[in-house]
Amino acid sequence: MELNKLKDIIRSSGAVGAGGAGFPTYAKLDPRATTIILNCAECEPLLKLHRQVMEHYAREILTALQFVADAVKAEEVIIAIKPSYKSAVEAINAEIGEFPGFRIGFLPEVYPAGDEVVATYEVTGKVVPAGKLPIDVGVTVFNVETMLNVYNAVTSGMPVVDKYITVTGAVKNPVTLKVPVGIAFSELIRLAGGAAIENTENYVLISGGPMTGALASPADVVTKTTNAVLVLPEEHYVVLKKKCNPSVEMKRAMASCCQCRMCTDLCPRFLLGHPIEPNAFMRSASSGVTSDVTPYLNTYFCCSCGLCEMYSCFQSLSPRSLMDKCKAELRKNCVPAPKVETAPVNPQRSGRYVPTSRLLSRLKLSEYNNPAPLSDTLVGANRVKLMLRQHVGVPALPVVAEGQAVARGQMVARVDDTKLGCPVHSPIDGTVKRITEQYILIEK
């Protein structure tokens, strides 16, 4: 299929990166790409959905990758996956022979193997320069579910209205569900049997994985980028880390950071030659040093994987949270990222991997690492709340009115073709009950 035609189809479908920040998929179709990578790393502990979707829809996903590879004239397609995902690997092997130029690239069983810069190096040997994207070395990385959405858009015209979600942690029946976009988290917890803790009111929700996910409310809703909802006791280590107060964490750093360098020595981006050194930032920030602003500016190169504060630091300090705050202030004040050189890959890199099994233990999550079998029956919903910003770019603007009847798959908000963004479609037949600047509420 011709590139611009495929872009138009994907844009109209509302497809975005289903496993990350939500970058519009059509905008990642770039003729500079010589290699396409499918990221099936399941980077975060406890999440199951990528390998499960791959196992059930291998042929459809490989077909979508073929659409993309043909459109951009890529030379090869690599399925980046961990060897332990045996059922998914078997499903791929059963189909891959019919797709010339496709191969499997095995990833190490470590965190964060799913970081696109890390995954690119692991399966191609190419280093993405600091501050750049994989496309700058001729690589484009797509998520598993994103490619399934592309397949549906091309073959049946179905826009993105449903999402696979792993619901796990302290729930009675961990499960991966297929749900309408816009369904409330509280309904997902109910479908997983409810919270499995002594006092069922004393639990906390995390939207996403334990490392990079954010604290959430039962009233929050599924978006196109929601991968998981975790239920944890309110006193759990992961919850307490996510509730940290940056002001308090800075004082703790001032009192106890001993400059052991463990945060830097295990940093996945530092090991690939990027100039991010959490220990240098902690030293400067905690002592108020401003004569050299390099450690502050270099926070732009932090990928916020959370390894430094969730695993590496024996004092349980919070480099990632403090660097995130620093980055936010730099952007707020329009301070540009510095132009830097990328150092050679650290020769000790492979010896500094963080095994996923060890990470689970350190986070006190091993007891929650249970199967979450995929239920492919679409969950029904009587009410959906569709956020207008579910993607990188400008928010979508409503094209419906309150009181209007809408059908499943109908566009209810769109973005001007000249701007980066994606439309939003109704996942149910219903009536528009409310429209605000943030969302559209639809009820059956």
C-alpha positions in Angstrom: 0.0 0.0 0.0 1.2 3.5 -0.8 2.6 5.4 2.2 0.3 8.3 2.3 -2.8 6.1 1.9 -1.7 4.0 4.8 -1.0 7.1 6.9 -4.5 8.4 6.1 -6.1 5.1 7.1 -4.2 4.9 10.4 -4.8 8.5 11.2 -8.5 8.1 10.6 -8.6 5.1 12.9 -7.2 7.0 15.9 -4.3 4.6 16.4 -1.6 5.7 18.8 1.2 4.0 20.6 -0.7 1.6 22.8 2.1 0.8 25.1 3.8 4.2 25.8 3.3 7.9 25.5 0.6 7.7 22.8 2.5 9.1 19.9 0.2 9.1 16.9 1.1 6.0 14.8 0.7 7.6 11.4 3.4 10.1 12.3 5.9 7.2 12.9 5.6 6.0 9.3 8.8 7.4 7.9 10.6 6.4 4.7 14.0 6.8 6.5 13.3 3.6 8.4 15.3 0.6 7.1 14.4 -1.5 10.1 11.0 -2.0 11.8 11.0 -3.4 15.3 8.0 -4.8 17.0 8.4 -4.3 20.7 7.1 -7.4 22.6 9.3 -6.9 25.6 6.6 -6.5 28.2 9.0 -4.2 29.9 7.1 -3.6 33.2 6.9 -6.4 35.9 3.5 -8.1 36.3 2.1 -7.0 32.9 1.0 -9.8 30.6 -1.0 -8.3 27.7 1.6 -7.9 25.0 2.7 -11.5 25.0 -0.9 -12.7 25.2 -2.1 -10.5 22.3 0.9 -11.7 20.3 0.0 -15.4 21.1 -3.6 -14.9 19.9 -3.0 -12.6 16.9 0.4 -13.4 15.6 -0.7 -13.6 11.9 -2.7 -10.3 12.1 0.2 -8.5 13.8 2.8 -9.7 11.3 0.5 -8.8 8.5 0.2 -5.2 9.8 4.0 -5.0 10.1 4.2 -6.1 6.4 1.8 -3.2 5.5 4.1 -0.8 7.3 7.4 -2.3 6.0 6.1 -2.2 2.4 4.9 1.4 2.7 8.2 2.7 4.0 10.3 0.2 2.0 12.0 -1.1 5.1 14.7 -3.8 4.6 13.9 -5.9 7.6 11.4 -6.4 10.4 12.5 -7.7 13.8 10.2 -9.1 16.5 11.9 -8.1 19.8 10.7 -10.6 22.4 12.0 -12.4 25.5 12.7 -16.2 25.2 10.6 -16.9 28.3 7.4 -15.9 26.3 7.3 -19.4 24.9 3.7 -19.5 23.7 4.1 -16.1 21.9 7.4 -17.2 20.3 5.7 -20.5 19.1 2.9 -18.5 17.6 5.4 -16.2 15.8 7.4 -19.2 14.5 4.3 -20.8 13.1 3.7 -17.7 10.9 7.0 -15.9 10.3 8.0 -18.2 7.4 5.5 -16.5 5.2 7.0 -13.1 5.8 10.3 -12.6 4.0 12.7 -10.3 5.8 11.2 -10.9 9.2 13.2 -12.4 12.1 13.0 -12.8 15.8 15.4 -10.8 18.0 15.6 -12.2 21.5 15.9 -9.7 24.3 17.5 -10.3 27.7 15.2 -11.1 30.7 16.0 -7.7 32.2 14.5 -4.3 33.0 14.0 -2.1 31.0 14.5 -4.2 27.9 11.3 -2.6 26.5 12.8 0.9 26.4 12.9 1.6 22.7 16.5 2.8 22.9 17.6 -0.3 24.8 15.5 -2.6 22.5 17.0 -1.0 19.4 20.6 -1.7 20.6 19.8 -5.2 21.8 18.4 -6.5 18.5 20.3 -4.3 15.9 23.5 -3.2 17.7 22.7 0.4 16.8 23.1 3.1 19.4 20.5 5.8 19.3 22.4 9.1 20.0 21.5 11.0 23.2 18.5 13.2 22.6 17.6 11.5 19.4 15.0 9.0 18.3 15.4 5.5 16.8 14.5 6.9 13.4 17.7 8.8 13.5 19.5 5.5 13.1 17.0 4.2 10.6 14.7 2.3 13.0 11.1 2.6 13.9 9.6 0.8 16.9 6.0 -0.2 17.3 4.0 -1.8 20.1 2.2 -5.1 19.7 -1.3 -3.9 20.3 -0.7 -0.8 18.1 0.0 -3.2 15.2 -3.2 -5.1 15.9 -5.1 -1.8 15.7 -3.4 -1.1 12.4 -4.5 -4.5 11.0 -8.1 -3.8 12.1 -8.0 -0.3 10.5 -6.7 -1.5 7.2 -8.7 -4.8 6.8 -12.0 -3.8 8.3 -12.0 0.0 8.8 -12.5 -0.5 12.6 -11.2 2.5 14.6 -9.5 2.2 18.0 -12.5 1.8 20.4 -11.3 -1.1 22.6 -8.2 -1.8 24.7 -6.5 -4.8 26.3 -5.8 -4.3 30.0 -4.0 -6.4 32.5 -5.7 -6.1 35.9 -3.5 -7.6 38.6 -1.8 -7.2 41.9 -3.9 -7.7 45.1 -7.1 -8.8 43.2 -8.9 -12.1 43.6 -8.8 -13.1 39.9 -5.9 -11.4 38.0 -7.0 -11.2 34.3 -6.3 -9.5 31.0 -9.5 -8.0 29.7 -10.7 -6.5 26.4 -12.6 -3.4 27.4 -14.2 -0.3 25.7 -12.0 2.8 25.9 -13.5 5.1 28.5 -14.6 2.4 31.0 -13.9 3.2 34.7 -11.2 1.5 36.6 -13.7 0.6 39.3 -15.4 -1.7 36.9 -12.2 -3.4 36.0 -11.5 -4.1 39.7 -15.0 -5.6 39.9 -14.4 -7.8 36.9 -11.2 -9.1 38.5 -13.1 -10.2 41.6 -12.4 -7.2 43.7 -9.5 -6.4 46.0 -7.8 -9.4 47.7 -6.7 -7.6 50.9 -8.1 -7.8 54.5 -9.6 -4.3 54.4 -10.9 -4.0 50.9 -11.1 -0.2 51.3 -7.4 0.2 52.0 -6.0 -0.3 48.6 -4.4 1.9 46.0 -4.6 1.8 42.2 -1.7 2.3 39.9 -2.3 3.0 36.2 0.4 1.2 34.3 3.3 -0.8 35.7 4.9 -0.6 39.1 8.0 1.2 37.8 6.6 3.9 35.5 2.9 3.8 36.3 1.0 6.6 38.2 -1.3 6.6 41.2 -4.9 6.5 40.0 -8.4 6.7 41.3 -11.3 4.2 40.8 -13.1 6.9 38.9 -10.3 7.2 36.3 -10.9 5.7 32.9 -9.2 3.6 30.4 -7.5 5.5 27.5 -5.8 4.2 24.4 -2.5 4.0 26.3 -3.6 2.3 29.4 -1.8 -1.1 29.7 -2.6 -2.2 33.2 -4.3 -1.4 36.5 -2.5 -2.6 39.6 -4.2 -3.0 43.0 -1.8 -2.8 45.9 -2.1 -2.3 49.7 -1.7 1.3 50.7 1.4 0.5 52.8 3.2 -1.3 49.9 6.7 -0.2 49.1 5.8 0.7 45.5 2.9 2.8 46.6 4.9 4.6 49.2 7.6 5.4 46.6 5.0 6.9 44.3 3.6 9.1 47.1 6.9 10.7 47.9 7.0 14.4 48.3 9.8 16.0 46.2 10.6 18.6 48.9 11.0 15.9 51.5 13.0 13.7 49.1 15.4 16.6 48.4 16.0 16.9 52.2 16.6 13.2 52.4 19.1 13.4 49.6 20.9 16.3 51.4 21.1 14.2 54.5 22.0 10.8 53.2 23.2 10.6 49.6 26.7 9.0 49.9 27.6 9.2 46.2 28.0 5.5 45.9 27.2 5.9 42.1 24.9 2.8 42.0 22.1 4.8 40.5 24.5 5.8 37.6 26.3 2.5 37.3 23.0 0.7 36.6 21.3 3.4 34.6 20.4 1.8 31.2 20.8 5.1 29.2 24.2 5.9 30.9 25.4 2.4 30.0 24.6 3.1 26.3 26.7 6.3 26.4 24.1 8.9 27.2 25.3 11.7 29.5 22.8 11.1 32.3 24.4 10.6 35.7 21.8 10.6 38.5 24.5 10.7 41.2 26.0 13.9 39.7 22.5 15.4 39.7 21.9 14.4 43.3 25.3 15.8 44.3 24.6 19.2 42.7 21.0 19.5 43.6 21.3 18.4 47.2 24.2 20.8 47.8 22.7 23.7 45.8 25.7 23.9 43.4 24.8 26.1 40.3 28.3 27.0 39.1 28.0 24.0 36.8 24.5 23.5 35.3 25.5 20.4 33.3 24.0 17.9 35.8 20.7 19.7 35.6 20.5 20.0 31.8 21.5 16.4 31.4 18.3 15.3 33.1 16.8 15.8 29.7 18.4 12.4 28.8 16.7 10.5 31.6 14.1 8.0 30.3 12.3 7.9 33.7 12.5 4.2 33.9 12.7 4.5 37.7 15.5 1.9 38.1 17.6 4.4 40.1 15.0 5.0 42.8 13.0 1.8 42.8 16.0 -0.6 42.7 19.5 0.8 42.7 19.6 3.1 45.7 20.2 1.3 49.0 19.1 4.4 50.8 15.8 4.4 49.0 16.3 8.0 47.7 14.4 9.3 44.7 16.7 10.4 41.8 14.1 9.8 39.1 11.4 11.8 40.9 13.7 14.7 41.5 15.1 14.7 37.9 11.5 14.6 36.6 10.8 17.7 38.6 13.9 19.3 37.3 13.0 18.5 33.7 9.6 19.9 34.2 11.0 23.2 35.4 13.5 23.4 32.6 10.7 22.9 30.0 8.4 25.4 31.8 11.1 28.0 31.5 11.8 27.1 27.9 15.4 25.9 28.6 16.4 23.8 25.6 18.1 20.4 25.9 21.8 20.6 25.4 23.6 19.2 22.3 25.9 16.5 23.5 28.1 13.7 22.2 27.2 10.1 22.9 30.0 8.1 24.6 30.9 4.5 23.6 28.8 1.8 25.0 30.1 0.8 28.5 32.0 -2.4 28.2 30.6 -3.6 31.6 27.0 -3.1 30.4 25.9 -6.7 30.2 27.3 -7.3 33.7 25.0 -4.6 35.0 21.7 -5.9 33.8 18.9 -5.9 36.3 17.1 -9.3 36.0 13.3 -9.0 36.1 13.1 -11.7 38.7 15.4 -9.8 41.0 13.4 -6.6 40.4 10.2 -8.3 41.4 11.8 -9.5 44.6 13.3 -6.1 45.4 9.9 -4.4 44.8 8.1 -7.0 47.0 5.9 -8.0 44.1 6.8 -11.7 43.7 3.6 -12.8 45.4 1.6 -10.9 42.8 3.4 -12.3 39.7 0.5 -14.6 38.9 -1.0 -15.6 35.6 -3.6 -13.1 34.3 -5.2 -15.1 31.5 -6.6 -13.2 28.5 -10.4 -13.0 28.2 -11.0 -12.0 24.6 -14.8 -11.4 25.1 -15.4 -7.7 24.9 -16.6 -6.3 28.2 -19.9 -4.4 27.9 -20.3 -0.9 29.3 -23.3 1.3 29.9 -21.2 4.5 30.3 -17.9 5.6 28.9 -15.9 8.8 29.5 -13.7 9.5 26.5 -10.8 11.8 27.3 -10.0 14.3 24.5 -6.3 14.0 25.1 -5.2 10.4 24.7 -2.2 11.0 22.6 0.8 13.2 22.1 -0.1 16.4 20.3 -3.1 18.7 20.5 -6.4 17.4 22.2 -9.2 16.3 19.9 -12.2 18.6 19.5 -15.8 17.4 19.8 -17.8 17.0 16.6 -20.9 15.9 18.3 -23.4 17.7 20.6 -25.0 16.9 23.9 -28.1 14.8 23.4 -26.9 13.4 20.1 -27.2 9.7 19.4 -23.9 8.0 18.4 -23.0 4.5 17.2 -20.0 2.3 18.0 -17.1 3.3 15.9 -18.5 6.8 15.1 -16.0 9.7 15.3 -16.9 12.0 18.2 -13.8 14.2 18.3 -11.2 15.0 15.7 -7.9 16.9 15.2 -7.3 19.3 12.3 -5.2 17.5 9.6 -2.5 20.1 9.9 -1.8 19.3 13.5 -0.3 16.4 15.3 -3.1 14.3 17.0 -5.7 11.7 16.5 -9.5 11.5 16.5 -11.6 9.8 19.2 -14.4 7.3 18.4 -17.3 6.0 20.5 -16.9 2.4 21.7 -20.6 2.0 22.4 -24.0 2.8 20.9 -25.4 5.5 23.1 -26.2 9.2 23.7 -23.8 12.0 24.4 -24.7 13.1 27.9 -22.0 15.7 28.6 -19.1 17.5 26.8 -16.4 19.4 28.6 -12.9 20.6 27.6 -11.5 17.3 28.9 -13.9 14.6 27.9 -17.1 13.4 26.2 -19.5 11.3 28.3 -21.6 8.8 26.5 -24.3 6.5 28.0 -26.3 3.7 26.5 
